[in-house]
Amino acid sequence: MLQRVVVFPAVNATCRPRVFGASELEGLAGPLVIVANHVSHLDCPLLLRVLPARLRRRTTVAAAADYFYRTRLRAAAVTLVLGTMPLERTGNAAGLESCAGVLASGGSLLIFPEGTRSRDGHLGSFKRGAACLSISTGAPVLPVGIRGLHGVLPAGAWVPHPQRVEVHMGSLLWPLPGEDATTLTVRIAAAIRQLSEPTPMEQAIEPLQPARAH
């Protein structure tokens, strides 16, 4: 209720999201490891807004324990409103086991592999947690690229600057037989880089009519 009444209208007013590749979500229910680039505190509300309701209701957000769970009030707020769970950015085994439990129950997990927001809007280095979860549980990875959100509310800013934002859904990535977390992480990073950073040709032409957001 809070998402529909408060969060999603705020996202619509601030980001005006357009979704590309929505067909990649057809029929998906979980478990999924949903990964995206991280440029703003608005990343999570934006992605929850554009996910189909059937998928969103079964999605838990992995949030940095040292930031969002530092105080009881902040922890309660993000857990209630965004459906988060704490995850240590150091990637300790206990945190990954809790995340694996979400996937084992048939739910999906939204995680930002960079571990922190980009300060310049460009993709940073990826941690291996998402790949480890995919390999250990067999859940596929859904790569998502967010474009334009850094200009709305970059790290350090408190007042948003509304503008159009694009969300690009990619094809599922499955761990290959014998593939290790390092190699899968490289594939995940490459997919998100392609989805989140427009090519020179894409910058020069008007985007195609996007798929309707759910």
Rosetta silent file (secondary structure, phi, psi, omega in degrees, C-alpha in Angstrom):
SEQUENCE: MLQRVVVFPAVNATCRPRVFGASELEGLAGPLVIVANHVSHLDCPLLLRVLPARLRRRTTVAAAADYFYRTRLRAAAVTLVLGTMPLERTGNAAGLESCAGVLASGGSLLIFPEGTRSRDGHLGSFKRGAACLSISTGAPVLPVGIRGLHGVLPAGAWVPHPQRVEVHMGSLLWPLPGEDATTLTVRIAAAIRQLSEPTPMEQAIEPLQPARAH
SCORE:     score description
SCORE:     0.000 S_00000001
   1 L     0.000  -44.201  179.831    0.000    0.000    0.000 S_00000001
   2 H   -62.362  -38.812  178.852    2.800    2.414    0.902 S_00000001
   3 H   -63.585  -46.204 -176.396    4.522    1.720   -2.386 S_00000001
   4 H   -70.692  -34.918 -174.603    1.399    2.327   -4.452 S_00000001
   5 H   -87.969  -35.143 -173.394    0.232    5.398   -2.523 S_00000001
   6 H  -113.741  -55.844 -169.478    3.543    7.110   -1.748 S_00000001
   7 H   -69.125  -51.960 -173.861    6.611    5.600   -3.414 S_00000001
   8 H   -67.276  -40.519  173.939    5.428    4.918   -6.957 S_00000001
   9 H   -60.050  -36.551  178.405    3.685    8.302   -7.496 S_00000001
  10 H   -66.578  -39.889  177.168    6.896    9.978   -6.312 S_00000001
  11 H   -62.925  -45.463 -179.576    8.924    7.874   -8.757 S_00000001
  12 H   -60.771  -39.949 -177.995    6.563    8.748  -11.616 S_00000001
  13 H   -73.633  -31.569 -174.431    6.773   12.453  -10.837 S_00000001
  14 H   -91.956  -39.537 -171.609   10.541   12.498  -10.415 S_00000001
  15 H  -106.794  -25.537 -175.178   11.839   10.001  -12.948 S_00000001
  16 L    45.367   62.678 -171.760    9.110    9.575  -15.605 S_00000001
  17 E   -69.380  142.338  170.949   10.422    6.038  -16.293 S_00000001
  18 E  -122.148  132.749 -174.019   10.317    4.390  -19.709 S_00000001
  19 E  -107.339  130.152  175.744   10.892    0.653  -19.880 S_00000001
  20 E  -115.858  141.437  179.339   12.644   -1.105  -22.758 S_00000001
  21 L    77.870   25.471 -179.486   12.780   -4.873  -23.150 S_00000001
  22 H   -61.083  -22.370  179.258    9.706   -5.505  -20.987 S_00000001
  23 H   -63.459  -22.528  177.996    9.107   -8.667  -23.019 S_00000001
  24 H   -64.787  -18.525 -176.606   12.076  -10.193  -21.166 S_00000001
  25 H   -94.015   -8.198 -176.185    9.863  -10.234  -18.057 S_00000001
  26 L   -62.499  125.527  177.576    6.940  -12.102  -19.583 S_00000001
  27 L    81.897   -6.896 -179.744    6.218  -15.259  -17.646 S_00000001
  28 L   -76.920  138.251  178.302    8.991  -14.690  -15.104 S_00000001
  29 L  -135.286  -27.315 -179.191    8.044  -15.315  -11.502 S_00000001
  30 L   126.406  167.266   -0.546   11.208  -16.389   -9.706 S_00000001
  31 L   -75.017  147.405  178.400   13.534  -17.275   -8.320 S_00000001
  32 L  -140.414  146.387  168.233   15.677  -14.589   -9.952 S_00000001
  33 E  -102.626  102.540 -178.106   18.796  -12.673   -9.049 S_00000001
  34 E   -89.911  121.726 -177.271   17.943   -9.192  -10.341 S_00000001
  35 E  -124.467  146.591 -178.113   21.059   -7.049  -10.769 S_00000001
  36 E  -152.164  161.501  172.718   21.427   -3.428  -11.864 S_00000001
  37 L   -71.264  157.035 -170.922   23.858   -0.554  -11.938 S_00000001
  38 L  -127.199  107.636 -177.516   23.749    1.702   -8.885 S_00000001
  39 L  -124.634   -9.160 -171.730   23.826    5.484   -9.283 S_00000001
  40 L  -160.807  158.639  171.977   21.230    6.826   -6.837 S_00000001
  41 L   -67.557  -12.551  178.833   19.091    6.096   -3.795 S_00000001
  42 L   -84.433   -7.547 -178.768   16.213    6.144   -6.280 S_00000001
  43 H   -54.832  -50.478 -175.941   17.468    3.001   -8.045 S_00000001
  44 H   -64.530  -52.166  177.090   15.557    0.633   -5.792 S_00000001
  45 H   -57.879  -37.487  179.772   12.176    2.468   -5.816 S_00000001
  46 H   -63.112  -47.439 -177.766   12.480    2.887   -9.587 S_00000001
  47 H   -66.780  -39.034  175.983   13.109   -0.808  -10.220 S_00000001
  48 H   -62.830  -36.689  179.944   10.291   -1.892   -7.919 S_00000001
  49 H   -63.170  -39.751 -172.986    8.006    0.499   -9.768 S_00000001
  50 H   -91.142  -10.771  176.858    8.701   -0.989  -13.201 S_00000001
  51 L   -72.182  143.603  173.541    8.647   -4.666  -12.204 S_00000001
  52 L   -58.068  146.300 -175.719    5.382   -6.512  -12.892 S_00000001
  53 H   -56.496  -39.296 -177.674    3.312   -6.818   -9.727 S_00000001
  54 H   -62.946  -30.857  179.350    3.535  -10.623   -9.711 S_00000001
  55 H   -86.359  -40.238 -178.082    7.333  -10.359   -9.637 S_00000001
  56 H   -61.033  -40.041 -176.821    7.570   -7.328   -7.372 S_00000001
  57 L   -64.752  -20.728 -178.889    5.514   -8.969   -4.620 S_00000001
  58 L  -108.674   17.437 -176.692    8.059  -11.799   -4.420 S_00000001
  59 E  -108.002  128.458  174.317   11.170   -9.601   -4.591 S_00000001
  60 E  -106.879  140.730 -178.565   13.402   -8.821   -1.623 S_00000001
  61 E  -101.434  125.337  175.534   15.951   -6.019   -1.846 S_00000001
  62 E   -82.852  114.141 -176.238   19.456   -6.590   -0.493 S_00000001
  63 E  -113.476  145.190 -177.732   20.403   -3.336    1.262 S_00000001
  64 E   -59.732  118.066 -176.231   23.792   -2.349    2.682 S_00000001
  65 H   -64.367  -36.599 -176.042   23.691   -3.270    6.365 S_00000001
  66 H   -74.543  -11.183  179.360   26.270   -0.672    7.383 S_00000001
  67 H  -111.265  -58.537 -173.926   24.194    2.153    5.872 S_00000001
  68 H   -79.555  -19.082 -179.467   20.486    1.304    5.851 S_00000001
  69 L  -112.785   24.741 -179.235   20.548   -0.763    9.043 S_00000001
  70 L   -75.321  -31.777  176.807   22.764    1.536   11.065 S_00000001
  71 L  -124.823  153.681 -178.126   19.804    2.865   13.088 S_00000001
  72 H   -64.134  -39.468 -177.633   16.589    1.138   14.095 S_00000001
  73 H   -64.846  -46.833  179.944   14.394    3.830   12.572 S_00000001
  74 H   -65.281  -40.332  179.418   16.088    3.716    9.170 S_00000001
  75 H   -62.223  -44.243 -179.658   16.120   -0.077    9.205 S_00000001
  76 H   -64.870  -38.569 -177.544   12.407   -0.244   10.000 S_00000001
  77 H   -65.517  -49.295 -176.810   11.578    2.311    7.297 S_00000001
  78 H   -71.223  -32.590  178.360   13.410    0.601    4.422 S_00000001
  79 H   -67.052  -44.203 -178.005   12.249   -2.845    5.487 S_00000001
  80 H   -70.101  -47.212 -171.675    8.611   -1.770    5.641 S_00000001
  81 H   -82.625  -39.206 -173.541    8.478    0.441    2.555 S_00000001
  82 H  -109.786   -6.177  179.671   10.912   -1.289    0.180 S_00000001
  83 L    67.479   48.651 -175.986   10.978   -4.858    1.466 S_00000001
  84 E   -94.060  165.957  169.077   14.697   -4.914    2.177 S_00000001
  85 E  -138.303  147.953 -177.034   16.970   -7.275    4.051 S_00000001
  86 E   -74.139  142.121  175.607   20.451   -6.432    5.365 S_00000001
  87 E  -140.483  122.750  177.505   23.534   -7.549    3.458 S_00000001
  88 L   -68.245  132.304 -179.072   27.084   -6.868    4.564 S_00000001
  89 L   -69.867  -12.246  176.568   29.067   -5.264    1.764 S_00000001
  90 L   -78.195   -9.565  177.440   32.022   -7.423    2.748 S_00000001
  91 L    71.785   37.983 -179.564   30.055  -10.411    1.396 S_00000001
  92 L   -67.136  157.565 -172.979   30.219  -12.529    4.544 S_00000001
  93 H   -62.150  -37.081 -177.619   28.857  -16.066    4.364 S_00000001
  94 H   -63.052  -42.491  179.628   25.953  -15.460    6.759 S_00000001
  95 H   -64.692  -41.970  179.114   24.550  -12.645    4.626 S_00000001
  96 H   -67.437  -33.677  177.358   24.806  -14.675    1.439 S_00000001
  97 H   -64.753  -39.449  177.530   23.110  -17.632    3.129 S_00000001
  98 H   -64.026  -41.248  177.904   20.152  -15.412    4.037 S_00000001
  99 H   -64.827  -40.719  178.665   19.948  -14.224    0.440 S_00000001
 100 H   -62.761  -32.034  177.977   20.146  -17.807   -0.793 S_00000001
 101 H   -64.539  -36.167  176.722   17.221  -18.605    1.475 S_00000001
 102 H   -61.584  -45.671 -179.018   15.083  -16.034   -0.348 S_00000001
 103 H   -68.618  -38.565 -179.717   15.883  -17.691   -3.671 S_00000001
 104 H   -63.905  -27.534  179.714   15.371  -21.202   -2.300 S_00000001
 105 L   -83.691    0.921 -179.998   11.842  -20.218   -1.240 S_00000001
 106 L    94.417    0.105  178.511   11.020  -19.201   -4.818 S_00000001
 107 L   -83.750  174.381  177.515   11.428  -15.478   -4.261 S_00000001
 108 E  -114.519  156.807 -177.592   13.637  -13.069   -6.189 S_00000001
 109 E  -126.404  127.027  174.509   16.461  -10.916   -4.926 S_00000001
 110 E   -97.795  122.285 -176.281   17.351   -7.416   -6.111 S_00000001
 111 E  -139.167  145.056  178.565   21.020   -6.689   -5.582 S_00000001
 112 L  -106.956  103.226 -171.516   23.428   -3.988   -6.743 S_00000001
 113 L   -63.000  -21.097  178.732   26.756   -5.745   -7.448 S_00000001
 114 L   -69.160  -24.265  177.164   28.803   -2.544   -7.277 S_00000001
 115 L    82.468  -15.783  179.429   27.996   -2.385   -3.562 S_00000001
 116 L  -156.051  161.584 -179.026   27.837    1.411   -3.536 S_00000001
 117 L   -73.400  140.952  175.433   26.499    4.248   -5.648 S_00000001
 118 L   -69.380  136.308  179.475   28.594    5.517   -8.527 S_00000001
 119 L   -84.570  -21.128 -177.685   29.838    9.059   -7.927 S_00000001
 120 L  -117.711    3.358  178.751   30.167    9.925  -11.625 S_00000001
 121 L    89.702   -8.381 -179.743   27.354    7.869  -13.131 S_00000001
 122 L   -94.949  157.651 -176.264   29.681    5.319  -14.718 S_00000001
 123 L   -67.733  135.687  177.146   29.808    1.643  -13.886 S_00000001
 124 L   -99.426 -168.954  178.228   32.171    0.638  -11.097 S_00000001
 125 L   -75.612  149.768 -176.271   33.783   -2.674  -10.218 S_00000001
 126 L  -102.157  139.974  170.141   31.478   -5.580   -9.381 S_00000001
 127 L   -85.075  163.229 -171.532   31.524   -7.773   -6.297 S_00000001
 128 L   -92.017    0.837 -173.965   30.977  -11.511   -6.769 S_00000001
 129 H   -55.776  -47.211 -178.434   27.987  -11.945   -4.437 S_00000001
 130 H   -62.075  -42.178  179.103   25.294  -12.016   -7.134 S_00000001
 131 H   -65.753  -40.882  178.374   27.252  -14.547   -9.175 S_00000001
 132 H   -60.430  -41.684 -179.917   27.869  -16.730   -6.112 S_00000001
 133 H   -65.974  -41.587  179.700   24.143  -16.758   -5.365 S_00000001
 134 H   -63.587  -43.536 -178.699   23.250  -17.663   -8.926 S_00000001
 135 H   -68.247  -42.409 -175.551   25.758  -20.522   -9.022 S_00000001
 136 H   -73.425  -28.271 -176.733   24.867  -21.908   -5.587 S_00000001
 137 H  -106.259  -17.555 -176.252   21.084  -21.809   -6.098 S_00000001
 138 L    81.198    4.527  179.649   20.797  -22.249   -9.865 S_00000001
 139 L   -75.387  136.827  178.416   18.689  -19.091  -10.122 S_00000001
 140 L   -74.119  161.396  178.887   19.252  -17.111  -13.334 S_00000001
 141 E  -101.536  129.947  174.025   20.462  -13.529  -13.327 S_00000001
 142 E  -104.256  104.070  179.576   18.261  -10.784  -14.775 S_00000001
 143 E   -80.412  138.947 -179.445   20.536   -7.851  -15.773 S_00000001
 144 E  -132.747  134.335  177.207   18.976   -4.382  -15.773 S_00000001
 145 E  -112.646  128.364  178.635   20.494   -1.127  -16.996 S_00000001
 146 E  -106.756  127.978  179.579   19.335    2.243  -15.650 S_00000001
 147 E  -120.856  130.821  172.815   20.033    5.335  -17.745 S_00000001
 148 L    97.690  -10.965 -174.937   19.596    8.954  -16.678 S_00000001
 149 H   -74.492  -24.943  178.000   18.966    8.515  -12.966 S_00000001
 150 H   -60.757  -32.218  178.642   22.330    9.930  -11.957 S_00000001
 151 H   -75.566  -17.561 -179.920   21.113   13.294  -13.212 S_00000001
 152 L   -82.232  -51.682 -178.796   17.976   13.093  -11.074 S_00000001
 153 L  -149.903   82.657  179.374   19.501   12.399   -7.680 S_00000001
 154 L   -72.643  167.322  177.048   23.246   11.696   -7.649 S_00000001
 155 L   -57.621  132.329 -179.816   25.125   10.640   -4.548 S_00000001
 156 L    96.246  -15.849 -179.616   25.351   13.566   -2.129 S_00000001
 157 L   -90.857  150.667  178.515   22.281   15.379   -3.461 S_00000001
 158 L  -116.568  -23.259 -178.735   19.097   15.851   -1.451 S_00000001
 159 L  -107.951  120.200 -178.717   16.853   17.645   -3.934 S_00000001
 160 L   -73.896  151.995  174.972   15.878   15.678   -7.070 S_00000001
 161 L  -116.193   95.435 -173.057   15.957   17.195  -10.557 S_00000001
 162 L   -56.213  135.816  174.749   13.087   15.504  -12.427 S_00000001
 163 L  -164.526  167.633 -178.944   13.876   14.176  -15.878 S_00000001
 164 L   -67.855  136.228  178.907   13.174   11.203  -18.131 S_00000001
 165 E  -126.028  141.957  178.049   14.810    7.926  -17.056 S_00000001
 166 E  -112.030  140.113  174.752   15.157    4.715  -19.060 S_00000001
 167 E  -120.427  119.727 -176.400   15.174    1.183  -17.670 S_00000001
 168 E  -110.141  116.271  178.526   16.559   -1.487  -20.028 S_00000001
 169 E   -87.722  133.998  179.716   15.773   -5.133  -19.252 S_00000001
 170 L  -103.232  176.646  177.338   18.263   -7.708  -20.499 S_00000001
 171 L   -78.292  151.227 -179.858   18.070  -11.403  -21.308 S_00000001
 172 L   -60.950  142.235  174.350   18.501  -13.937  -18.513 S_00000001
 173 E  -112.478  123.964  178.452   22.030  -15.118  -17.763 S_00000001
 174 L  -106.120  140.118  175.217   22.396  -18.704  -16.569 S_00000001
 175 L   -64.136  133.228 -179.651   25.539  -20.021  -14.870 S_00000001
 176 L   -81.273  155.794  178.485   27.368  -22.323  -17.256 S_00000001
 177 L   -55.992  124.835  177.966   28.497  -25.836  -16.219 S_00000001
 178 L    78.720    1.074 -178.010   31.671  -25.502  -14.189 S_00000001
 179 L   -71.864  137.107  177.794   31.630  -21.690  -14.352 S_00000001
 180 L   -94.712  170.484 -174.440   33.102  -19.915  -11.334 S_00000001
 181 H   -64.660  -33.240 -179.262   31.837  -16.730   -9.695 S_00000001
 182 H   -64.772  -45.697 -179.206   34.598  -14.575  -11.170 S_00000001
 183 H   -66.901  -42.388  178.440   33.771  -15.507  -14.753 S_00000001
 184 H   -65.047  -36.373  177.855   30.020  -15.117  -14.240 S_00000001
 185 H   -61.910  -38.877  177.846   30.615  -11.732  -12.618 S_00000001
 186 H   -62.692  -41.476  179.340   32.474  -10.612  -15.743 S_00000001
 187 H   -67.345  -39.166  178.018   29.505  -11.658  -17.888 S_00000001
 188 H   -63.384  -46.313 -179.346   27.056   -9.869  -15.579 S_00000001
 189 H   -61.712  -40.614  179.706   29.115   -6.678  -15.651 S_00000001
 190 H   -64.476  -40.255  179.552   29.359   -6.777  -19.449 S_00000001
 191 H   -65.478  -43.801 -178.869   25.592   -7.196  -19.787 S_00000001
 192 H   -69.861  -35.394  176.625   24.817   -4.316  -17.435 S_00000001
 193 H   -61.428  -43.520  179.736   27.401   -2.102  -19.114 S_00000001
 194 H   -64.930  -36.880 -177.512   25.733   -2.700  -22.486 S_00000001
 195 H   -78.720  -30.906 -172.773   22.287   -1.990  -21.043 S_00000001
 196 H   -95.909  -18.702 -177.500   23.204    1.065  -18.978 S_00000001
 197 L  -116.132  110.121 -178.194   25.581    2.911  -21.298 S_00000001
 198 L   -64.402  144.297  175.738   24.122    4.021  -24.661 S_00000001
 199 L   -74.354  162.916  176.846   26.225    3.512  -27.771 S_00000001
 200 H   -55.851  -36.520  178.850   27.167    6.554  -29.903 S_00000001
 201 H   -66.737  -40.605  178.697   24.488    5.527  -32.414 S_00000001
 202 H   -65.248  -33.749  178.769   21.849    5.323  -29.682 S_00000001
 203 H   -68.920  -24.040 -174.057   22.844    8.770  -28.474 S_00000001
 204 H   -91.871  -12.425 -177.027   22.327   10.165  -31.950 S_00000001
 205 L  -120.538  159.906  178.281   18.829    8.816  -32.598 S_00000001
 206 L   -72.987  131.639  179.335   15.450    9.133  -30.935 S_00000001
 207 L   -59.278  148.711  176.593   14.678    6.102  -28.737 S_00000001
 208 L   -68.081  162.303  177.687   12.040    3.721  -30.031 S_00000001
 209 L   -58.431  121.914 -175.845    8.604    3.664  -28.449 S_00000001
 210 L   -76.309  160.769  173.303    9.138    1.890  -25.120 S_00000001
 211 E   -70.934  150.668 -178.003    7.158   -1.013  -23.790 S_00000001
 212 L   -70.615  132.598  178.950    4.514   -0.050  -21.308 S_00000001
 213 L   -72.924  148.733  179.418    5.618   -0.236  -17.686 S_00000001
 214 L   -91.285    0.000    0.000    3.629   -2.520  -15.365 S_00000001
